[in-house]
Amino acid sequence: MPSSNDSGRRRFLKGSLTIAPLAAGGLSAGLLNAQETPPRDDLAKSAPAIANQPTVEHYQPTFFTPDEWAFLNAAVDRMIPKDDVGPGGVEQGVPQYIDRQMQTPYADGSRWYLQGPFFDVAPEFGYQMKLTPKQQYRLGIRAINDYCRAHYDGKTFVQLDAAQQTDLLKQIEAGKAKSPDFKMGTFFNGFLLVNVMEGYFCDPMYGGNKDMASWKMIGYPGVRADYLEWVPESKPYPYQPISMYGKRG
């Protein structure tokens, strides 16, 4: 993790803005090349309605236990703290986003191949573990708390001070802090870090990015259909962003 709040936020922005256009381009190419793509009206009829679930006050998690929820909020607060650049991850509803993701097919790895054999290979070969995202979170949080108890006088992660929490997350990210029976680096880099970025920049309908504050911070227009004329401009986008449900920021 970066050494300062500002550099950390800049890294999050750089990663998110670099990945998004590539993903969008790949999807478009796939749809254009598909030979059996149904008509648009059929797509609309078959697509399930996605509920609008914006960030709420006093949210009660449905997947995470109280101790896990405390860890998640503390970790998110260290990864994207509130500063003069923009809002923090907790106030943006990132923990809520992650808890809601645990209620989706993604959390059960429903589209993943999770059969063996499993090997220790280079990252470019993809995920090589049998654990689903739900299991990663449950076991990952437990492993980090066990590590904390062993190295910080019996304290759990939430009992550490902010500097200790930040230092430990950096060590886990770099592969320096390890568990004898769980890959904490895989959990942090492949799940927690990715989901935190998603929750911070997602459409507000998914529980994060409260009031589109993250979009406003980077000047992202949301789902507006026509803003290409502003792409080459070297000045802020002048209009409010719009969410999937038509809400203006």
C-alpha positions, 0 to 999 in steps of 0.5 A: 500500500502507498505511504500516504493517503493522497498517494493511496487514493491516486493509486485507486483512481489510476487502477480503476480508470485504467481497467474500466475502458478495457473491460467495456471494450472487451464486452462490446467486441464480444457482443458484436462478434456473437452469432446468436445474440438475441434481439434487444427487446428479447434481452430486455425481457430476459434481463432480471430487474436489479434492485436499487439499494443505495447506501443507508444509515445504520446498515445491518449486515446479512453475511458478516458477523459483528466481529467480521463487520468491525474488521471490514469497516476498519480495513476499508477506513485504512485503505481509503481514509477520508481526506481533503481529496475526497470522501472515505470508503466507509462513508461511501458505503464500501462495506455495505457494497461488499456485504451485498456482494456476499448475497449474489452468485459471485460470492458462491463462485457459481460461474467458477471452475473450483475443482482440482488439481490446484497449483502454486502458479504465476498470477497470470494463470488466474485464481488457483484455489477452491475457496469461494469469495464467501469462504475467502472473506470468512477465512481471510478475516480469521487468519488476519486476526489470528496473525494479529493476536500472535504478533500484537500482544493478543490484539485483533485487527480492530484493536490496533492503532491506525498506524499499525493497521496500515502497516499490517495491510501493507505487509499483507499486500507485499506478501511479508505477513503470512499465515501458515495455513491461509494465503492472506496475500491472495485474500487481500489482493484478489478479493478485499482490495478489488471489492473495495475499489468496486464499492468506491466507484460503483453505481450507487444502486449497488450500495457504494459510492454514496450520492455519487461522491466518488464520481464527482471527485474524478469528474465521471459523468455516470450513465449519461449517453452523450459526453464524448465531446468533453473527452479531449477537453482539459477541464472538469466535466460541468454537469452532474453525474447520473446513476443507473436509476436516473438519479442526479448527483 
